[in-house]
Amino acid sequence: MYCRPVVHPTRTIVKDVCCPRVVPHIHPSQTIVRHNYVYNHKHYFPHVRRDVATVRNIHTFCPPSRVY
């Protein structure tokens, strides 16, 4: 004669498996080269002196003197 089977609770076994993953961390940077141009504006004021001579001619007509 057979007896009823006895069923025990399930035994749980947990096995941890490590799976390494690479997580990229990106830290961007930049270099800015600034060219600063400085314009030095020099102002010159050249001056010219001019001498102007005015010439006038006067013509005087004298009548001939009378001889007596």
Biopython code that builds the backbone (N, CA, C, O; Angstrom):
import numpy as np
from Bio.PDB.StructureBuilder import StructureBuilder

atoms = [
    (1, "MET", "N", (0.820, -1.144, 0.000)),
    (1, "MET", "CA", (0.000, 0.000, 0.000)),
    (1, "MET", "C", (0.880, 1.227, 0.000)),
    (1, "MET", "O", (1.935, 1.255, 0.633)),
    (2, "TYR", "N", (0.448, 2.210, -0.694)),
    (2, "TYR", "CA", (1.180, 3.474, -0.833)),
    (2, "TYR", "C", (0.575, 4.537, 0.042)),
    (2, "TYR", "O", (-0.639, 4.583, 0.242)),
    (3, "CYS", "N", (1.438, 5.398, 0.568)),
    (3, "CYS", "CA", (0.989, 6.520, 1.383)),
    (3, "CYS", "C", (0.994, 7.775, 0.532)),
    (3, "CYS", "O", (1.634, 7.858, -0.516)),
    (4, "ARG", "N", (0.283, 8.701, 1.011)),
    (4, "ARG", "CA", (0.276, 9.996, 0.284)),
    (4, "ARG", "C", (1.656, 10.636, 0.434)),
    (4, "ARG", "O", (2.267, 10.566, 1.500)),
    (5, "PRO", "N", (2.137, 11.252, -0.627)),
    (5, "PRO", "CA", (3.451, 11.897, -0.526)),
    (5, "PRO", "C", (3.388, 13.151, 0.339)),
    (5, "PRO", "O", (2.358, 13.824, 0.395)),
    (6, "VAL", "N", (4.443, 13.447, 0.983)),
    (6, "VAL", "CA", (4.544, 14.649, 1.796)),
    (6, "VAL", "C", (5.316, 15.666, 0.961)),
    (6, "VAL", "O", (6.445, 15.406, 0.545)),
    (7, "VAL", "N", (4.713, 16.811, 0.720)),
    (7, "VAL", "CA", (5.350, 17.867, -0.094)),
    (7, "VAL", "C", (5.846, 18.929, 0.863)),
    (7, "VAL", "O", (5.070, 19.526, 1.609)),
    (8, "HIS", "N", (7.096, 19.148, 0.834)),
    (8, "HIS", "CA", (7.714, 20.142, 1.693)),
    (8, "HIS", "C", (7.711, 21.498, 0.968)),
    (8, "HIS", "O", (7.600, 21.531, -0.258)),
    (9, "PRO", "N", (7.833, 22.624, 1.706)),
    (9, "PRO", "CA", (7.879, 23.945, 1.041)),
    (9, "PRO", "C", (9.139, 24.063, 0.171)),
    (9, "PRO", "O", (10.177, 23.463, 0.447)),
    (10, "THR", "N", (9.002, 24.826, -0.837)),
    (10, "THR", "CA", (10.103, 24.977, -1.799)),
    (10, "THR", "C", (11.273, 25.675, -1.137)),
    (10, "THR", "O", (11.122, 26.701, -0.474)),
    (11, "ARG", "N", (12.368, 25.126, -1.322)),
    (11, "ARG", "CA", (13.596, 25.720, -0.803)),
    (11, "ARG", "C", (14.120, 26.677, -1.853)),
    (11, "ARG", "O", (14.306, 26.291, -3.007)),
    (12, "THR", "N", (14.361, 27.924, -1.468)),
    (12, "THR", "CA", (14.825, 28.948, -2.407)),
    (12, "THR", "C", (16.297, 29.204, -2.165)),
    (12, "THR", "O", (16.725, 29.448, -1.037)),
    (13, "ILE", "N", (17.059, 29.147, -3.234)),
    (13, "ILE", "CA", (18.488, 29.433, -3.174)),
    (13, "ILE", "C", (18.731, 30.666, -4.037)),
    (13, "ILE", "O", (18.378, 30.686, -5.216)),
    (14, "VAL", "N", (19.330, 31.686, -3.447)),
    (14, "VAL", "CA", (19.633, 32.923, -4.176)),
    (14, "VAL", "C", (21.127, 32.951, -4.432)),
    (14, "VAL", "O", (21.927, 32.881, -3.499)),
    (15, "LYS", "N", (21.491, 33.050, -5.668)),
    (15, "LYS", "CA", (22.897, 33.131, -6.046)),
    (15, "LYS", "C", (23.108, 34.473, -6.719)),
    (15, "LYS", "O", (22.484, 34.753, -7.743)),
    (16, "ASP", "N", (23.972, 35.305, -6.168)),
    (16, "ASP", "CA", (24.256, 36.617, -6.755)),
    (16, "ASP", "C", (25.370, 36.474, -7.795)),
    (16, "ASP", "O", (26.411, 35.865, -7.545)),
    (17, "VAL", "N", (25.120, 37.041, -8.938)),
    (17, "VAL", "CA", (26.113, 37.068, -10.009)),
    (17, "VAL", "C", (26.439, 38.525, -10.279)),
    (17, "VAL", "O", (25.539, 39.330, -10.516)),
    (18, "CYS", "N", (27.698, 38.865, -10.245)),
    (18, "CYS", "CA", (28.126, 40.250, -10.464)),
    (18, "CYS", "C", (28.419, 40.451, -11.941)),
    (18, "CYS", "O", (29.210, 39.714, -12.530)),
    (19, "CYS", "N", (27.789, 41.436, -12.530)),
    (19, "CYS", "CA", (28.005, 41.777, -13.944)),
    (19, "CYS", "C", (28.480, 43.219, -14.010)),
    (19, "CYS", "O", (27.659, 44.136, -14.001)),
    (20, "PRO", "N", (29.773, 43.437, -14.076)),
    (20, "PRO", "CA", (30.264, 44.824, -14.103)),
    (20, "PRO", "C", (29.839, 45.547, -15.379)),
    (20, "PRO", "O", (29.851, 44.985, -16.474)),
    (21, "ARG", "N", (29.475, 46.772, -15.205)),
    (21, "ARG", "CA", (29.078, 47.615, -16.337)),
    (21, "ARG", "C", (29.922, 48.887, -16.300)),
    (21, "ARG", "O", (30.239, 49.396, -15.225)),
    (22, "VAL", "N", (30.277, 49.388, -17.456)),
    (22, "VAL", "CA", (31.047, 50.636, -17.560)),
    (22, "VAL", "C", (30.072, 51.761, -17.828)),
    (22, "VAL", "O", (29.321, 51.727, -18.803)),
    (23, "VAL", "N", (30.086, 52.749, -16.969)),
    (23, "VAL", "CA", (29.243, 53.931, -17.146)),
    (23, "VAL", "C", (30.172, 55.098, -17.457)),
    (23, "VAL", "O", (30.897, 55.560, -16.575)),
    (24, "PRO", "N", (30.162, 55.579, -18.694)),
    (24, "PRO", "CA", (31.050, 56.702, -19.035)),
    (24, "PRO", "C", (30.556, 58.001, -18.405)),
    (24, "PRO", "O", (29.376, 58.342, -18.487)),
    (25, "HIS", "N", (31.471, 58.705, -17.784)),
    (25, "HIS", "CA", (31.193, 60.040, -17.255)),
    (25, "HIS", "C", (32.015, 61.020, -18.080)),
    (25, "HIS", "O", (33.245, 60.994, -18.044)),
    (26, "ILE", "N", (31.342, 61.869, -18.811)),
    (26, "ILE", "CA", (32.011, 62.796, -19.722)),
    (26, "ILE", "C", (32.011, 64.179, -19.092)),
    (26, "ILE", "O", (30.957, 64.715, -18.748)),
    (27, "HIS", "N", (33.192, 64.751, -18.942)),
    (27, "HIS", "CA", (33.351, 66.096, -18.381)),
    (27, "HIS", "C", (33.988, 66.975, -19.453)),
    (27, "HIS", "O", (35.213, 67.079, -19.516)),
    (28, "PRO", "N", (33.174, 67.606, -20.295)),
    (28, "PRO", "CA", (33.753, 68.416, -21.380)),
    (28, "PRO", "C", (34.389, 69.693, -20.844)),
    (28, "PRO", "O", (33.959, 70.250, -19.833)),
    (29, "SER", "N", (35.407, 70.132, -21.538)),
    (29, "SER", "CA", (36.043, 71.414, -21.225)),
    (29, "SER", "C", (36.447, 72.061, -22.531)),
    (29, "SER", "O", (36.536, 71.401, -23.567)),
    (30, "GLN", "N", (36.689, 73.344, -22.471)),
    (30, "GLN", "CA", (37.110, 74.065, -23.665)),
    (30, "GLN", "C", (38.061, 75.170, -23.277)),
    (30, "GLN", "O", (38.065, 75.651, -22.144)),
    (31, "THR", "N", (38.867, 75.560, -24.243)),
    (31, "THR", "CA", (39.788, 76.670, -24.060)),
    (31, "THR", "C", (39.434, 77.726, -25.096)),
    (31, "THR", "O", (39.349, 77.437, -26.290)),
    (32, "ILE", "N", (39.229, 78.941, -24.634)),
    (32, "ILE", "CA", (38.926, 80.048, -25.534)),
    (32, "ILE", "C", (40.136, 80.966, -25.545)),
    (32, "ILE", "O", (40.582, 81.450, -24.505)),
    (33, "VAL", "N", (40.653, 81.192, -26.738)),
    (33, "VAL", "CA", (41.775, 82.118, -26.899)),
    (33, "VAL", "C", (41.189, 83.415, -27.440)),
    (33, "VAL", "O", (40.714, 83.469, -28.574)),
    (34, "ARG", "N", (41.230, 84.459, -26.614)),
    (34, "ARG", "CA", (40.667, 85.738, -27.036)),
    (34, "ARG", "C", (41.796, 86.645, -27.487)),
    (34, "ARG", "O", (42.791, 86.824, -26.784)),
    (35, "HIS", "N", (41.628, 87.209, -28.659)),
    (35, "HIS", "CA", (42.592, 88.162, -29.197)),
    (35, "HIS", "C", (42.014, 89.560, -28.981)),
    (35, "HIS", "O", (41.040, 89.947, -29.627)),
    (36, "ASN", "N", (42.612, 90.291, -28.088)),
    (36, "ASN", "CA", (42.130, 91.633, -27.768)),
    (36, "ASN", "C", (43.011, 92.643, -28.491)),
    (36, "ASN", "O", (44.184, 92.817, -28.161)),
    (37, "TYR", "N", (42.434, 93.292, -29.463)),
    (37, "TYR", "CA", (43.157, 94.288, -30.236)),
    (37, "TYR", "C", (42.876, 95.668, -29.646)),
    (37, "TYR", "O", (41.721, 96.052, -29.464)),
    (38, "VAL", "N", (43.914, 96.385, -29.358)),
    (38, "VAL", "CA", (43.781, 97.733, -28.816)),
    (38, "VAL", "C", (44.304, 98.691, -29.877)),
    (38, "VAL", "O", (45.472, 98.626, -30.263)),
    (39, "TYR", "N", (43.445, 99.566, -30.339)),
    (39, "TYR", "CA", (43.816, 100.546, -31.351)),
    (39, "TYR", "C", (44.148, 101.863, -30.663)),
    (39, "TYR", "O", (43.320, 102.424, -29.945)),
    (40, "ASN", "N", (45.340, 102.342, -30.882)),
    (40, "ASN", "CA", (45.758, 103.625, -30.332)),
    (40, "ASN", "C", (45.605, 104.659, -31.449)),
    (40, "ASN", "O", (46.399, 104.680, -32.389)),
    (41, "HIS", "N", (44.616, 105.490, -31.352)),
    (41, "HIS", "CA", (44.336, 106.492, -32.377)),
    (41, "HIS", "C", (45.107, 107.755, -32.043)),
    (41, "HIS", "O", (44.827, 108.419, -31.045)),
    (42, "LYS", "N", (46.076, 108.081, -32.879)),
    (42, "LYS", "CA", (46.871, 109.291, -32.672)),
    (42, "LYS", "C", (46.388, 110.346, -33.666)),
    (42, "LYS", "O", (46.347, 110.112, -34.873)),
    (43, "HIS", "N", (46.034, 111.479, -33.146)),
    (43, "HIS", "CA", (45.508, 112.557, -33.978)),
    (43, "HIS", "C", (46.604, 113.608, -34.169)),
    (43, "HIS", "O", (47.202, 114.090, -33.207)),
    (44, "TYR", "N", (46.844, 113.942, -35.412)),
    (44, "TYR", "CA", (47.846, 114.952, -35.755)),
    (44, "TYR", "C", (47.128, 116.123, -36.427)),
    (44, "TYR", "O", (46.182, 115.936, -37.193)),
    (45, "PHE", "N", (47.593, 117.316, -36.127)),
    (45, "PHE", "CA", (47.004, 118.510, -36.711)),
    (45, "PHE", "C", (48.110, 119.324, -37.360)),
    (45, "PHE", "O", (48.596, 120.294, -36.778)),
    (46, "PRO", "N", (48.509, 118.933, -38.561)),
    (46, "PRO", "CA", (49.570, 119.698, -39.217)),
    (46, "PRO", "C", (49.073, 121.111, -39.558)),
    (46, "PRO", "O", (47.918, 121.302, -39.938)),
    (47, "HIS", "N", (49.957, 122.077, -39.416)),
    (47, "HIS", "CA", (49.597, 123.470, -39.669)),
    (47, "HIS", "C", (50.615, 124.057, -40.640)),
    (47, "HIS", "O", (51.822, 123.872, -40.485)),
    (48, "VAL", "N", (50.122, 124.744, -41.610)),
    (48, "VAL", "CA", (50.981, 125.379, -42.602)),
    (48, "VAL", "C", (50.824, 126.885, -42.479)),
    (48, "VAL", "O", (49.705, 127.395, -42.422)),
    (49, "ARG", "N", (51.934, 127.589, -42.439)),
    (49, "ARG", "CA", (51.892, 129.052, -42.428)),
    (49, "ARG", "C", (52.278, 129.531, -43.811)),
    (49, "ARG", "O", (53.284, 129.104, -44.377)),
    (50, "ARG", "N", (51.476, 130.407, -44.336)),
    (50, "ARG", "CA", (51.751, 130.961, -45.657)),
    (50, "ARG", "C", (51.890, 132.476, -45.527)),
    (50, "ARG", "O", (51.067, 133.144, -44.900)),
    (51, "ASP", "N", (52.934, 132.989, -46.126)),
    (51, "ASP", "CA", (53.124, 134.440, -46.188)),
    (51, "ASP", "C", (52.696, 134.901, -47.567)),
    (51, "ASP", "O", (53.165, 134.393, -48.586)),
    (52, "VAL", "N", (51.817, 135.851, -47.579)),
    (52, "VAL", "CA", (51.322, 136.388, -48.847)),
    (52, "VAL", "C", (51.762, 137.837, -48.930)),
    (52, "VAL", "O", (51.516, 138.635, -48.026)),
    (53, "ALA", "N", (52.410, 138.153, -50.019)),
    (53, "ALA", "CA", (52.848, 139.545, -50.244)),
    (53, "ALA", "C", (51.960, 140.153, -51.313)),
    (53, "ALA", "O", (51.736, 139.567, -52.372)),
    (54, "THR", "N", (51.471, 141.320, -51.017)),
    (54, "THR", "CA", (50.642, 142.035, -51.979)),
    (54, "THR", "C", (51.495, 143.120, -52.631)),
    (54, "THR", "O", (52.177, 143.888, -51.952)),
    (55, "VAL", "N", (51.443, 143.164, -53.916)),
    (55, "VAL", "CA", (52.210, 144.172, -54.662)),
    (55, "VAL", "C", (51.217, 145.083, -55.362)),
    (55, "VAL", "O", (50.297, 144.626, -56.040)),
    (56, "ARG", "N", (51.423, 146.381, -55.183)),
    (56, "ARG", "CA", (50.580, 147.349, -55.874)),
    (56, "ARG", "C", (51.484, 148.242, -56.704)),
    (56, "ARG", "O", (52.580, 148.615, -56.284)),
    (57, "ASN", "N", (51.015, 148.564, -57.853)),
    (57, "ASN", "CA", (51.740, 149.480, -58.737)),
    (57, "ASN", "C", (50.898, 150.730, -58.929)),
    (57, "ASN", "O", (49.721, 150.665, -59.284)),
    (58, "ILE", "N", (51.507, 151.822, -58.695)),
    (58, "ILE", "CA", (50.824, 153.101, -58.918)),
    (58, "ILE", "C", (51.536, 153.801, -60.060)),
    (58, "ILE", "O", (52.750, 153.998, -60.027)),
    (59, "HIS", "N", (50.777, 154.168, -61.051)),
    (59, "HIS", "CA", (51.324, 154.897, -62.199)),
    (59, "HIS", "C", (50.841, 156.345, -62.109)),
    (59, "HIS", "O", (49.644, 156.626, -62.176)),
    (60, "THR", "N", (51.752, 157.203, -61.964)),
    (60, "THR", "CA", (51.421, 158.625, -61.913)),
    (60, "THR", "C", (51.953, 159.272, -63.184)),
    (60, "THR", "O", (53.144, 159.207, -63.488)),
    (61, "PHE", "N", (51.065, 159.879, -63.894)),
    (61, "PHE", "CA", (51.475, 160.569, -65.117)),
    (61, "PHE", "C", (51.573, 162.053, -64.800)),
    (61, "PHE", "O", (50.581, 162.724, -64.515)),
    (62, "CYS", "N", (52.741, 162.513, -64.859)),
    (62, "CYS", "CA", (52.972, 163.939, -64.597)),
    (62, "CYS", "C", (53.041, 164.665, -65.949)),
    (62, "CYS", "O", (53.739, 164.237, -66.868)),
    (63, "PRO", "N", (52.331, 165.725, -66.037)),
    (63, "PRO", "CA", (52.449, 166.483, -67.304)),
    (63, "PRO", "C", (53.848, 167.063, -67.423)),
    (63, "PRO", "O", (54.506, 167.348, -66.422)),
    (64, "PRO", "N", (54.282, 167.229, -68.637)),
    (64, "PRO", "CA", (55.636, 167.800, -68.794)),
    (64, "PRO", "C", (55.679, 169.205, -68.188)),
    (64, "PRO", "O", (54.745, 169.998, -68.305)),
    (65, "SER", "N", (56.739, 169.450, -67.577)),
    (65, "SER", "CA", (56.858, 170.765, -66.979)),
    (65, "SER", "C", (57.065, 171.787, -68.093)),
    (65, "SER", "O", (57.712, 171.504, -69.102)),
    (66, "ARG", "N", (56.505, 172.981, -67.892)),
    (66, "ARG", "CA", (56.625, 174.031, -68.900)),
    (66, "ARG", "C", (57.936, 174.774, -68.733)),
    (66, "ARG", "O", (58.320, 175.205, -67.645)),
    (67, "VAL", "N", (58.543, 174.889, -69.771)),
    (67, "VAL", "CA", (59.802, 175.633, -69.755)),
    (67, "VAL", "C", (59.497, 177.036, -70.245)),
    (67, "VAL", "O", (58.934, 177.167, -71.331)),
    (68, "TYR", "N", (59.821, 178.065, -69.540)),
    (68, "TYR", "CA", (59.596, 179.445, -69.965)),
    (68, "TYR", "C", (60.840, 180.083, -70.411)),
    (68, "TYR", "O", (60.829, 181.250, -70.804)),
]
sb = StructureBuilder()
sb.init_structure("model")
sb.init_model(0)
sb.init_chain("A")
sb.init_seg("    ")
for serial, (resi, resn, name, xyz) in enumerate(atoms, 1):
    if name == "N":
        sb.init_residue(resn, " ", resi, " ")
    sb.init_atom(name, np.array(xyz, "f"), 0.0, 1.0, " ", f" {name:<3s}", serial, name[0])
structure = sb.get_structure()
